[in-house]
Amino acid sequence: MAFDVLDEHEQGELVRKWLRENAISIAVGVALGIVLIFGWQQWKSHRVRHGAEAAVQYQALSEAADAKRDDDVGKIADALRKDFADTAYAVFAAMYQADIAVKKGDLAAAATALEWAQQHAAVSGLKSLATLRLARVKLAQGEADAAIKLLDGVSKDDYAALAGEVRGDALAKLGRVDDARTAYQDALLHLDPQAPNRSFVQMKLDNLAAAAPKDSAPAKEKIGS
């Protein structure tokens, strides 16, 4: 309020005095602002170049994979994971390595690659995909409980059909038939009617129904004895 009652001359004097007293601070602030703007522009340029370089490397990896040059795929994937670990290209490269390892029967190497992909995926959907693939590998290694634990961490909004199918596989492996049935039914609920793997999931569900009486028969005999 005191400043409001000053006349125009007094206000001008106060402003000039404030400027004289704070000239250094103002100059530093302006200089810092310029540096920040320049630094931001430089950082953005670096990110663009970084992403472009990763894209080129990934294109080379894709071409090597199409040509079945697994050794080249491994080398390029290693380079992407080392130099471009903060990009989605590196995550996809790790998944490529996992696929090759699975084909070779090296489930341990596949799990290691997928764990890396899971840890470095910044996007929820990509992280979920890596987790689902890792759960499949864990199941193939006979670690059904570990697979279910991984599935529990997958967002329900990501790959619901695939997650339901893998969960059903793991539960069936553990002999939890009712829970497996529920998981397969959930997978079918989220699958498009024309999905190519729908009949496969339905077959798994039907097999559970066919197996149920056999599982329950010994129990009934025991009760009646």
SEFIDO-578831 format. One record per residue (C-alpha): residue number from 0; x, y, z. Coordinates in Angstrom, 1 decimal. Each point is the difference from the previous one (the first is absolute). Example, Ala and Ser with C-alpha at 12.3 -4.5 7.8 and 13.67 -1.06 7.14 Angstrom:
2
+-----+--------+--------+--------+
!   k !     px !     py !     pz !
+-----+--------+--------+--------+
!   0 !   12.3 !   -4.5 !    7.8 !
!   1 !    1.4 !    3.4 !   -0.7 !
+-----+--------+--------+--------+
This chain:
225
+-----+--------+--------+--------+
!   k !     px !     py !     pz !
+-----+--------+--------+--------+
!   0 !    0.0 !    0.0 !    0.0 !
!   1 !    2.9 !    2.4 !    0.8 !
!   2 !    1.3 !   -0.3 !   -3.6 !
!   3 !   -3.4 !    0.9 !   -1.3 !
!   4 !   -0.1 !    3.5 !    1.6 !
!   5 !    3.4 !    1.0 !   -1.4 !
!   6 !   -0.1 !    2.5 !   -2.9 !
!   7 !    1.3 !   -0.9 !   -3.4 !
!   8 !    3.5 !    1.6 !    0.7 !
!   9 !    0.4 !   -1.9 !    3.2 !
!  10 !   -1.0 !   -3.2 !   -1.6 !
!  11 !    2.6 !    0.5 !   -2.8 !
!  12 !    2.7 !    0.7 !    2.6 !
!  13 !   -0.8 !   -3.1 !    1.9 !
!  14 !    0.1 !   -2.1 !   -3.2 !
!  15 !    3.4 !    1.5 !   -1.1 !
!  16 !    1.4 !   -0.6 !    3.5 !
!  17 !   -1.2 !   -3.6 !    0.0 !
!  18 !    1.6 !   -0.5 !   -3.4 !
!  19 !    3.3 !    1.4 !    1.1 !
!  20 !    0.0 !   -2.2 !    3.2 !
!  21 !   -0.9 !   -3.1 !   -1.9 !
!  22 !    1.8 !    0.5 !   -3.3 !
!  23 !    2.4 !   -3.0 !    0.6 !
!  24 !   -2.9 !   -2.3 !    0.9 !
!  25 !   -1.9 !    1.0 !   -3.0 !
!  26 !    3.0 !   -0.5 !   -2.3 !
!  27 !    0.6 !   -3.4 !    1.5 !
!  28 !   -3.6 !   -1.0 !   -0.4 !
!  29 !   -0.1 !    1.1 !   -3.6 !
!  30 !    3.2 !   -1.8 !   -0.8 !
!  31 !   -1.2 !   -3.2 !    1.8 !
!  32 !   -3.2 !    0.2 !   -1.9 !
!  33 !    1.9 !    0.1 !   -3.3 !
!  34 !    2.2 !   -2.9 !    1.0 !
!  35 !   -3.0 !   -2.0 !    1.1 !
!  36 !   -1.8 !    0.6 !   -3.3 !
!  37 !    3.2 !   -0.8 !   -2.0 !
!  38 !    0.6 !   -3.1 !    2.1 !
!  39 !   -3.6 !   -1.2 !   -0.5 !
!  40 !    0.3 !    0.4 !   -3.7 !
!  41 !    3.3 !   -1.8 !    0.0 !
!  42 !   -1.5 !   -2.8 !    2.1 !
!  43 !   -3.0 !   -0.4 !   -2.3 !
!  44 !    2.4 !   -0.1 !   -3.0 !
!  45 !    2.0 !   -2.7 !    1.7 !
!  46 !   -3.1 !   -2.0 !    0.8 !
!  47 !   -1.1 !    0.1 !   -3.7 !
!  48 !    3.5 !   -1.1 !   -1.2 !
!  49 !    0.1 !   -2.7 !    2.7 !
!  50 !   -3.3 !   -1.4 !   -1.1 !
!  51 !    0.8 !    0.2 !   -3.7 !
!  52 !    3.3 !   -1.9 !    0.6 !
!  53 !   -1.9 !   -2.7 !    2.0 !
!  54 !   -2.6 !   -0.3 !   -2.8 !
!  55 !    2.8 !   -0.6 !   -2.6 !
!  56 !    1.5 !   -2.7 !    2.2 !
!  57 !   -3.3 !   -1.6 !    0.5 !
!  58 !   -0.7 !    0.0 !   -3.7 !
!  59 !    3.3 !   -1.8 !   -0.5 !
!  60 !   -1.0 !   -2.5 !    2.7 !
!  61 !   -3.4 !   -0.7 !   -1.7 !
!  62 !    1.8 !   -0.6 !   -3.4 !
!  63 !    2.4 !   -2.4 !    1.7 !
!  64 !   -2.9 !   -1.8 !    1.7 !
!  65 !   -1.9 !   -0.3 !   -3.3 !
!  66 !    3.2 !   -1.5 !   -1.6 !
!  67 !    0.3 !   -2.5 !    3.0 !
!  68 !    3.4 !    1.5 !    0.9 !
!  69 !   -0.3 !   -0.7 !    3.7 !
!  70 !    3.6 !    0.9 !    0.8 !
!  71 !   -0.5 !    3.4 !   -1.5 !
!  72 !   -3.3 !    0.4 !    1.8 !
!  73 !    1.8 !   -0.7 !    3.3 !
!  74 !    2.8 !    2.5 !   -0.6 !
!  75 !   -2.4 !    2.8 !   -1.1 !
!  76 !   -2.3 !   -0.7 !    2.9 !
!  77 !    2.9 !    0.1 !    2.5 !
!  78 !    1.0 !    3.4 !   -1.5 !
!  79 !   -3.5 !    1.3 !    0.3 !
!  80 !   -0.3 !   -1.1 !    3.6 !
!  81 !    3.3 !    1.5 !    0.9 !
!  82 !   -0.2 !    3.4 !   -1.8 !
!  83 !   -3.7 !    0.5 !   -0.4 !
!  84 !   -1.4 !   -1.6 !    3.2 !
!  85 !   -2.4 !    2.9 !    0.5 !
!  86 !   -1.9 !   -0.6 !   -3.3 !
!  87 !   -2.7 !   -2.4 !   -1.0 !
!  88 !    2.2 !   -1.3 !   -2.7 !
!  89 !    2.3 !   -1.6 !    2.6 !
!  90 !   -3.0 !   -1.7 !    1.7 !
!  91 !   -1.1 !   -1.4 !   -3.4 !
!  92 !    3.6 !   -1.2 !   -0.6 !
!  93 !    0.0 !   -1.8 !    3.3 !
!  94 !   -3.3 !   -1.7 !   -1.0 !
!  95 !    1.6 !   -1.1 !   -3.3 !
!  96 !    2.9 !   -1.5 !    1.9 !
!  97 !   -2.5 !   -1.9 !    2.3 !
!  98 !   -1.8 !   -1.4 !   -3.1 !
!  99 !    3.2 !   -1.3 !   -1.4 !
! 100 !    1.0 !   -1.5 !    3.3 !
! 101 !   -3.4 !   -1.8 !    0.3 !
! 102 !    0.4 !   -1.5 !   -3.5 !
! 103 !    3.4 !   -1.3 !    1.1 !
! 104 !   -1.5 !   -1.4 !    3.2 !
! 105 !    2.0 !    2.3 !    2.2 !
! 106 !   -2.8 !    1.1 !    2.4 !
! 107 !    2.4 !    1.5 !    2.5 !
! 108 !    1.4 !    2.4 !   -2.6 !
! 109 !   -3.5 !    0.8 !   -1.1 !
! 110 !   -1.1 !    0.8 !    3.5 !
! 111 !    3.1 !    2.2 !    0.6 !
! 112 !   -0.8 !    2.0 !   -3.2 !
! 113 !   -3.6 !    0.4 !    0.9 !
! 114 !    0.8 !    1.1 !    3.5 !
! 115 !    2.2 !    2.7 !   -1.4 !
! 116 !   -2.9 !    1.1 !   -2.4 !
! 117 !   -2.5 !    0.0 !    2.8 !
! 118 !    2.3 !    2.2 !    2.2 !
! 119 !    0.8 !    2.5 !   -2.8 !
! 120 !   -3.4 !    0.4 !   -1.6 !
! 121 !   -1.3 !    3.5 !    0.7 !
! 122 !   -3.4 !   -0.5 !   -1.6 !
! 123 !   -2.6 !   -2.0 !    1.9 !
! 124 !   -1.1 !   -2.0 !   -3.0 !
! 125 !    3.5 !   -1.0 !   -1.0 !
! 126 !    0.9 !   -0.9 !    3.6 !
! 127 !   -3.1 !   -2.2 !    0.2 !
! 128 !    0.9 !   -1.7 !   -3.2 !
! 129 !    3.5 !   -0.8 !    1.3 !
! 130 !   -1.5 !   -1.3 !    3.2 !
! 131 !   -2.4 !   -2.3 !   -1.7 !
! 132 !    2.7 !   -1.5 !   -2.2 !
! 133 !    2.1 !   -0.4 !    3.1 !
! 134 !   -2.9 !   -1.8 !    1.7 !
! 135 !   -0.2 !   -2.4 !   -2.9 !
! 136 !    3.7 !   -0.8 !    0.3 !
! 137 !   -0.3 !   -0.5 !    3.8 !
! 138 !   -2.8 !   -2.4 !   -0.7 !
! 139 !    2.1 !   -1.8 !   -2.5 !
! 140 !    2.7 !   -0.3 !    2.6 !
! 141 !   -2.5 !   -1.7 !    2.4 !
! 142 !   -0.4 !    3.1 !    2.2 !
! 143 !   -3.8 !    0.4 !   -0.1 !
! 144 !   -0.2 !    1.9 !    3.3 !
! 145 !    2.6 !    2.5 !   -1.3 !
! 146 !   -2.0 !    0.4 !   -3.2 !
! 147 !   -3.2 !    0.8 !    2.0 !
! 148 !    1.9 !    2.5 !    2.1 !
! 149 !    1.2 !    1.8 !   -3.1 !
! 150 !   -3.5 !    0.0 !   -1.5 !
! 151 !   -1.3 !    1.6 !    3.2 !
! 152 !    2.1 !    3.1 !   -0.8 !
! 153 !   -1.4 !    0.4 !   -3.5 !
! 154 !   -2.6 !    2.8 !   -0.5 !
! 155 !   -3.5 !   -1.3 !   -0.6 !
! 156 !   -0.2 !    2.4 !   -2.9 !
! 157 !    2.9 !   -1.6 !   -1.9 !
! 158 !   -0.4 !   -3.2 !   -2.0 !
! 159 !   -2.8 !   -1.3 !    2.1 !
! 160 !   -0.6 !   -3.0 !   -2.3 !
! 161 !    3.6 !   -1.1 !   -0.1 !
! 162 !    0.4 !    0.6 !    3.8 !
! 163 !   -3.1 !   -2.2 !    0.6 !
! 164 !    1.3 !   -2.8 !   -2.2 !
! 165 !    3.5 !    0.0 !    1.6 !
! 166 !   -1.6 !    0.1 !    3.5 !
! 167 !   -2.2 !   -3.0 !   -1.0 !
! 168 !    3.0 !   -1.9 !   -1.2 !
! 169 !    1.8 !    0.6 !    3.3 !
! 170 !   -3.0 !   -0.8 !    2.2 !
! 171 !   -0.6 !   -3.2 !   -2.0 !
! 172 !    3.6 !   -1.0 !    0.5 !
! 173 !   -0.5 !    0.4 !    3.7 !
! 174 !   -3.2 !   -2.1 !   -0.1 !
! 175 !   -2.3 !    2.9 !    0.9 !
! 176 !   -2.6 !   -1.0 !   -2.5 !
! 177 !   -2.8 !    2.3 !    1.1 !
! 178 !    2.3 !    3.0 !    0.0 !
! 179 !    1.4 !   -1.0 !   -3.4 !
! 180 !   -3.5 !   -0.3 !   -1.4 !
! 181 !   -0.8 !    3.6 !    1.2 !
! 182 !    3.2 !    1.3 !   -1.5 !
! 183 !   -0.7 !   -1.6 !   -3.4 !
! 184 !   -3.5 !    1.3 !    0.0 !
! 185 !    1.3 !    3.5 !    0.7 !
! 186 !    2.4 !   -0.4 !   -2.9 !
! 187 !   -2.8 !   -1.0 !   -2.3 !
! 188 !   -2.1 !    3.0 !    1.2 !
! 189 !    2.7 !    2.4 !   -1.1 !
! 190 !    0.8 !   -1.8 !   -3.3 !
! 191 !   -1.5 !    1.2 !   -3.2 !
! 192 !   -2.4 !   -2.7 !   -1.5 !
! 193 !    2.2 !   -0.1 !   -3.1 !
! 194 !    3.3 !   -0.2 !    1.9 !
! 195 !    2.2 !   -2.8 !   -1.4 !
! 196 !    0.9 !   -1.4 !    3.4 !
! 197 !   -3.5 !    0.0 !    1.4 !
! 198 !   -0.6 !   -3.6 !   -1.0 !
! 199 !    3.3 !   -1.0 !    1.7 !
! 200 !   -1.1 !    1.7 !    3.3 !
! 201 !   -3.4 !   -1.7 !   -0.3 !
! 202 !    1.7 !   -3.3 !   -0.4 !
! 203 !    2.0 !    0.5 !    3.2 !
! 204 !   -3.3 !    0.8 !    1.8 !
! 205 !   -1.7 !   -3.0 !   -1.4 !
! 206 !    2.9 !   -2.2 !    1.0 !
! 207 !   -0.4 !    1.2 !    3.6 !
! 208 !   -3.7 !   -1.1 !   -0.1 !
! 209 !    0.9 !   -3.4 !   -1.4 !
! 210 !    2.7 !   -0.5 !    2.7 !
! 211 !   -2.1 !    1.1 !    2.9 !
! 212 !   -2.0 !   -3.3 !    0.5 !
! 213 !    3.3 !   -2.0 !   -0.1 !
! 214 !    1.5 !    2.2 !    2.7 !
! 215 !   -3.1 !   -0.3 !    2.2 !
! 216 !   -0.5 !   -3.8 !   -0.4 !
! 217 !    2.7 !   -1.1 !    2.5 !
! 218 !   -1.4 !    2.5 !    2.6 !
! 219 !   -3.5 !   -1.5 !   -0.3 !
! 220 !    1.3 !   -3.6 !    0.4 !
! 221 !    2.0 !    1.1 !    3.1 !
! 222 !   -3.1 !    1.5 !    1.5 !
! 223 !   -2.0 !   -3.1 !   -0.7 !
! 224 !    2.5 !   -2.4 !    1.5 !
+-----+--------+--------+--------+
